[in-house]
Amino acid sequence: MHDMTMELSLAAAFVIGLLGSTHCIGMCGGIVGALTMGLPDRVRQSTHRLLPYLLVYNSGRLLSYGAAGFIIGLATATAGSFFQMRYPIGGIVGGLFMIALGIYIGGWFQTMVVLERAGAVIWRRIEPLGRKLMPVQTLPHALGLGLLWGWLPCGLVYSTLAWSATAASAAGSAMLMLAFGVGTLPMLMVIGGFAHKLQAITQNRWTRYLAGVLLILFGVMILFKALSGGHHHH
């Protein structure tokens, strides 16, 4: 049963990344543009020369997501066993976050602004490191920037991180964050003409509404599972 739940959760994390990255393309699309700007023209204008850089940036970003998941999973698993709580608090927090995220992505209310402001404080500390790596001319530079990029203040990432805390293990949380990261790849790997076409679909009001409703339903499901005693009855 537990494996089945985990598989469902990983699939859900992937879908959240895929649907959620429709909102990210605005912020992260600009970053991808900035990251590739420093590359020589012969690299930028050739897909197969540019691809390694994009893969390395995104690998760095996914590694950071995995690390953040691992840290949060470790912290919550330790706290959970320490407090022996009747209700899995992580499930309640994760469910509420997911609902707030759905409202945000649907464009109904800016529920994530507070979180992103808090993240911006952290980002101000990290950003100068990124500047030292610009302009990117080597793959190690690209990896370094990708690792930093993973800590960018983003309501989507923070919400998924809060939800990943419900995995109740460091490895489980890390896996959920990686699955989420893989979901964001299609949107952030395509650049140029195709990105605009993709953006037109994803910025469509109905696509956003659908993504929002799905995330809200998913949040309600997590909440319901947590409040009915979560995994204690299995």
KALIN-V375562 format. One line per field, one symbol per residue. burial: # if it has 24 or more other ideal C-beta (glycine too) atoms within 12 Angstrom, else .. A space follows every 50 residues. Layout:
burial=???
This chain:
burial=.....#..##.##############.###.##..##..#...##.....# ..##.###############.###.##..#.......############# ######....##..##..#...#..#...#..##.#..#.########## ####################.####################...#..##. .##...##..######.##.###.##...##...
